[in-house]
Amino acid sequence: MPTVKLKGLNIRKNRVGKWYVSLRATGVQLGSAPDRRALDALMASPAFLAEYSRASKSGVRLSYATGSLGALIAWYKTKTRYTSLADRTKADYAKAEKFLDGSLDYAVSAIEKADVVELRDQAANEHNDKFSDHVLAFMSAVFSEACERGEMKDNPVLGVRRLYKANAGANRRWSDPEWRAALAAAPAHLRAVLSIAKHCGLRGQDIAVLTWDNYRDDVEMEKVLAFIPRKNGDRVGEITIGVPAALRSLLDAMKAGDGIVQPAGNSPICRNSLGKKYPSENAMRKAWQDFKASESFKSALPNSGDLTLHGLRVTFSSELREQGFTDREVADMLGDLSEGMGKRYSRGAEMRKTSVRVFKRRAE
């Protein structure tokens, strides 16, 4: 018997194999059966269709029971750990939450590692391996917060293997000819974005929110970008990166404005084609993708369609390693964490020393 196609149903199986169906919008249970075939037969009956129609018109707002996965997720989304996430991460988590819709009324206390593995495999089969990793990351973040605050004893995601294997060629290093050609062909509103990524190694999420207050005079390095990275910022603190001459020339010209009025300190450094602040990192990346799809890019770089913004961060770190800087020094410049992060309160001072050494050697 074919499965009945009705909109807005939450169909799920419990741990002992019994099947249930409820209305997603309200959480009202509409029926149950010992197996899926029997449930399909139930959903095809006139009595079920009548109950479905009545329940669909009730308009009751969904509320998850205390102790359910849905209630725990709603609780997690009120915490700073979630509200401080980058927009891109929140978007990934929203997709993961939508995928988990059929499991949101499960009791958290009953969720075991085997259940997580089953959800991982389902996500991979219905979408792809990378999406399954997003689902695991979301669940782990929720459970980790719950464990830290005493709402759960253990995080069942820990130890579950990730399926996605990144392409070794993804986010590859840009060659010097590629960099020069891309910068020459890029529209004016993207030159600062590309140059900051290339010369200072910033992540896209940090570039999108930089303001002129982050571009400062410095006694030892002349000009610096000083900012708290959105990723790991609570543990890394403010990092300071010396601005090399090529980037300084571009930023100084932009900072001069029209020669009469300079941009305000809290105004964004990078702006879109309309001269407005990028509303999000994704909007900035969309501008980059539009440039890559343009005839000017294809003409200047016909064989470089795999270039990425993050590849400029890879280029920055690769050049530092070639100049003889240690992995620890490169990590400091990138604002990355490492095994030495136990000394968190001295991190800012140590990073400053690294930044000065890097700036002076690069200037040579």
WOPE-V513395 format. One record per backbone hydrogen bond with DSSP energy under -0.5 kcal/mol. NH is the residue of the N-H (numbers start at 0). CO is the residue of the C=O. E is the energy in kcal/mol with one decimal. If there is no record, write none. Layout:
# WOPE-V513395
NH/CO/E
NH/CO/E
This chain:
# WOPE-V513395
5/3/-0.9
8/5/-0.7
9/21/-3.2
10/8/-0.7
11/19/-2.1
13/17/-2.7
16/13/-1.6
18/32/-2.6
19/11/-2.8
20/30/-2.2
21/9/-1.8
22/27/-2.5
23/7/-3.1
23/21/-0.6
25/22/-0.9
26/22/-3.4
29/20/-2.9
30/20/-1.4
32/18/-2.2
38/34/-1.8
39/35/-2.6
40/36/-1.8
41/37/-2.1
42/38/-2.6
43/39/-0.9
43/40/-0.5
44/41/-1.4
48/44/-2.1
49/45/-2.1
50/46/-2.0
51/47/-3.0
52/48/-2.1
53/49/-2.2
54/50/-2.7
55/51/-2.2
56/52/-0.9
56/53/-0.6
57/54/-1.2
61/24/-0.7
67/64/-2.0
68/105/-2.2
69/103/-3.8
71/67/-2.0
72/68/-2.4
73/69/-2.1
74/70/-2.0
75/71/-2.6
76/72/-2.1
77/74/-1.6
78/75/-1.8
81/78/-1.5
82/78/-2.5
83/79/-2.3
84/81/-1.9
89/85/-2.3
90/86/-2.2
91/87/-1.9
92/88/-2.6
93/89/-2.4
94/90/-1.7
95/91/-1.9
96/92/-2.8
97/93/-2.1
98/94/-1.9
99/95/-1.9
100/97/-1.3
101/98/-0.6
102/99/-2.9
103/99/-0.6
103/100/-1.2
105/102/-1.8
107/66/-3.0
109/106/-1.5
110/107/-1.5
114/111/-0.7
115/111/-1.7
116/112/-2.5
117/113/-1.9
118/114/-2.2
119/115/-2.7
120/116/-2.5
121/117/-2.2
122/118/-2.6
123/119/-2.2
124/120/-2.3
125/121/-2.6
126/122/-2.0
127/122/-0.6
131/127/-1.9
132/128/-1.6
133/129/-1.5
134/130/-2.1
135/131/-2.1
136/132/-2.6
137/133/-2.4
138/134/-2.5
139/135/-2.7
140/136/-2.1
141/137/-2.1
142/138/-2.8
143/139/-2.8
144/140/-2.0
145/141/-2.0
146/142/-2.7
147/143/-2.4
148/144/-1.6
149/146/-1.3
150/145/-3.0
151/145/-1.1
155/153/-0.8
157/154/-1.3
159/156/-2.3
163/128/-0.5
165/163/-0.5
169/166/-2.0
171/168/-0.8
173/310/-0.5
178/174/-2.4
179/175/-2.5
180/176/-2.4
181/177/-2.6
182/178/-2.5
183/179/-1.9
184/180/-1.9
185/181/-1.7
189/186/-2.0
190/186/-0.8
190/187/-0.8
191/187/-0.6
193/189/-2.6
194/190/-2.5
195/191/-2.6
196/192/-1.8
197/193/-2.4
198/194/-2.9
199/195/-1.9
200/195/-0.5
200/196/-1.0
201/195/-0.8
205/202/-0.8
206/202/-2.2
207/203/-2.3
208/205/-0.8
209/205/-0.7
209/206/-1.0
211/266/-1.7
212/264/-2.1
213/210/-1.6
214/211/-0.9
215/213/-0.8
215/223/-2.5
217/221/-2.1
221/217/-1.6
222/220/-2.8
223/215/-2.5
224/240/-2.4
225/213/-2.5
225/223/-0.6
226/224/-0.5
226/238/-2.1
228/226/-0.6
228/236/-0.6
231/229/-0.6
234/231/-1.4
235/231/-2.9
236/232/-2.0
238/226/-3.0
240/224/-2.3
242/222/-2.7
243/241/-0.6
247/243/-2.7
248/244/-2.5
249/245/-1.2
250/246/-2.8
251/247/-2.7
252/248/-1.6
253/249/-1.9
254/250/-2.9
255/251/-1.5
256/253/-1.3
257/260/-1.2
258/255/-2.0
261/259/-0.5
266/263/-1.7
268/209/-2.2
271/275/-3.0
274/271/-2.2
277/269/-0.6
283/279/-1.5
284/280/-2.5
285/281/-2.2
286/282/-1.6
287/283/-1.6
288/284/-2.6
289/285/-2.6
290/286/-1.8
291/287/-2.4
292/288/-1.7
293/290/-1.3
296/290/-0.5
297/293/-2.1
298/294/-2.4
299/295/-1.9
300/296/-3.3
303/300/-1.6
306/303/-1.7
311/307/-0.5
311/308/-1.6
312/308/-0.7
312/309/-0.5
313/309/-1.7
314/310/-2.2
315/311/-2.4
316/312/-2.2
317/313/-2.6
318/314/-2.4
319/315/-1.7
320/316/-2.0
321/317/-2.2
322/318/-1.3
323/320/-1.7
324/319/-2.0
329/325/-2.6
330/326/-2.6
331/327/-2.0
332/328/-2.1
333/329/-1.7
334/330/-0.9
334/331/-0.6
335/330/-2.5
340/337/-1.6
342/339/-1.5
343/341/-1.0
345/342/-1.1
346/343/-0.9
349/345/-2.0
350/346/-2.8
351/347/-1.9
352/348/-1.8
353/349/-2.1
354/350/-2.7
355/351/-2.2
356/352/-2.1
357/353/-2.8
358/354/-2.6
359/355/-2.4
360/356/-2.1
361/357/-2.5
362/358/-2.2
363/359/-1.3
